[in-house]
Amino acid sequence: MNETNGTAVNDTSTDVVWSTAERIPFAAYHLFATLASLFGNTLVLYASIRRDALKLDDVSLLFVKNLAVADLLFTLIKLLPITVTLIVGEYILGELCCFASAQLHWIPACVNVLTILAITAHRLRLLRPPYRSFSPTTAKRIVALIWLIAPTGTVMSLALGSTSNFTSVTATCFSSVFRSNDKTVQIFRVVLLGLFTVLPVVVVTIFSVILSVVAYKHSKKTSNNHQRSFRGLILICLVSGTFVITLLPTFVTALFDANNIVDMLISCFVFISSFSNPIIYSFTNQEFQNYIKSVLNDFKSGFWKNNRVGGVAEEEMKEKQGPEEEEKEEEIKGDDKKEDQEELGEEVDTKVEEVQGLAIEDQIASVVP
């Protein structure tokens, strides 16, 4: 790519290169990708944490949650600003957002890559003697290590004096280390791409091929346990396969000069992985599929209409109220009844006293001449 494609944010030229007619389909795609990623990954997190809708082993579930978090962060940091820029037609989000988009998006991107590597390694470990998975504690340590390693590229980039520039072709901000001709920066770029892109892609590809072969063999077995194992293998194979396929085209822009349309199409292709995982889960995990259907059915039947949300909340509050709360309500009602009875009794006594007083006065009047 030519250096002229990138312009600083504080320059006057922050318009995208595409005409309105060319920009509309790109904007529509990025808007769909953004909404699908935000909705799908949020649903994955909620379904796995609150509803236990993803029936996976604890370790795989932890990695799936980590993937969803990474995809959400990547969408907010990278994909959402591009969507806004394409809709408006120029970059309006300011230098701080440009810095986050250019420098910080590598963190969730690296987390995504390393988590895919970890989950494929975990599934492969289950297929080899002694057929033991990572313990939940080990899996948590792996996730923590992933998040510690992920900022390495960003820290080193900033240490090399990287700046954040806006490119009008892909409507996004990028780090200047990927356009610099300095030899030190070029070495850093090669190491970064090798460790966090090329090597993980090669390893994940090998693991995915092995898992695919095993999944094919398991597909011939019809027992429930084998079928469930087969579905789990298919899920991991599809997730890792989609990751590899969507990431490979980035090598074109990293190693070769490409024209504007190729750059933009590759950028669009890469973003598929940010929203594809929830779609894969819905097709390969029956429990998650049923959960999505229930959500859609609730929405179609007027979940947001006729005050049903308030009704559901009220019912949930009643369910949360235990016997103690009910007893307290009964006591309050009983106290109110007692007070009413006491007031009624006092009124009756007053009337009786008045009647007795009148009777005595009549007796006295009849005796005294």
C-alpha positions, 0 to 999 in steps of 0.5 A: 500500500502507498504511504499516501493512503494514510493521513493524520487525524488532525489533518483536514482530509479525513473523508473516506475515498468512496463515493456515496453509492460505493459507501452505502453497501460497505456501511450496511455490511459494517452496521450488520457486523457490528450489531450481530457481534454485539447482540450475538456475543452478549447473548453467548455470555448471558446464556452461558453465565445466567442460563447455562444454555451452552452445554460444554465442559467447564474448560471449553465454556471458559474459553468460549466466554473469553472469545465472546469478551474479546470479540465484544471489545474488538467490535467496540474498539475497531468495528464500531468506529469504522461503521460510524465513519462509513455512515457519516462519510468522514472521520469525526471521532477524534484523536483519542478514539483513533488512538484506541482503534489503532493501538489497542485493538491488537489486545482483543485481537491477540486474545482471540488468536491465543484463545482459539489456539488454547481451545483447539489444544484443549480438545486435542488433549482430550483425544490423546492418552491419558484423555485428560483435559485441563483442570478448571484452575489451569484453564483460568491460569491460561486465560490470565496468561493470554490477557498478560501476553496480549498487550505485548504488541501494543506496548512495543509499538508505543515504545517504538514511537508509533503514531495513530493515523487515519486511512481513508481507504478502509475508514479506520485508524492504523499504527504507523509501525505497519508503514514505517521503513525503519529496519528496527520497526520492520523487524518488530513487525515481522516478529509481531506478525510471526508470533501472533498471526503466522505461528498460531494460524499454522498450529491451529490449522494442524490441530483443526485438521486432526480434530476434523479427522477425529470428528469424521470418525466419531460421526459414524458412532450413534451413541448419545455420548459419541454424538455429543462429543462429535457436536463439540468437535464440530463446534471447535473445528468450525470456530478454528476453521473460520478463524483461519480462513478469515485471517489468511487474507490479511497476509496479502495486505501485510506482505503486498501492495493492494489497491483500494477495493482489495484492501476494503474487501479484505477488511470486510472479510476479516470482520466475519470472525467477530460475529460468526462464533455465535452463529456457529454455536446456534447451529452446532449446540442444540441447547443454545439453539433452543435458547435463541428460539425461546428469546425470538419467540418471546420477542415475537409474542410481544415481549416488549409490549403489553407491559409484559416486561413489568409483569415478568419482573413482578412475577420474578419479585414474587418468586424471590419473596420467601415465606418470611416476606409472605408472613410479614405481609400477613402480619401487617394485614392482621395488625390492620384488621386488629386496629380496625376492630379496636376502633369499631369496638371503641365506637360501639362502647361510646354508643352504649355509654350514650344509650345508658346515659340517656336511660338513666336520665329518663329514670331520674326524670320519671322519679323527680316530680 
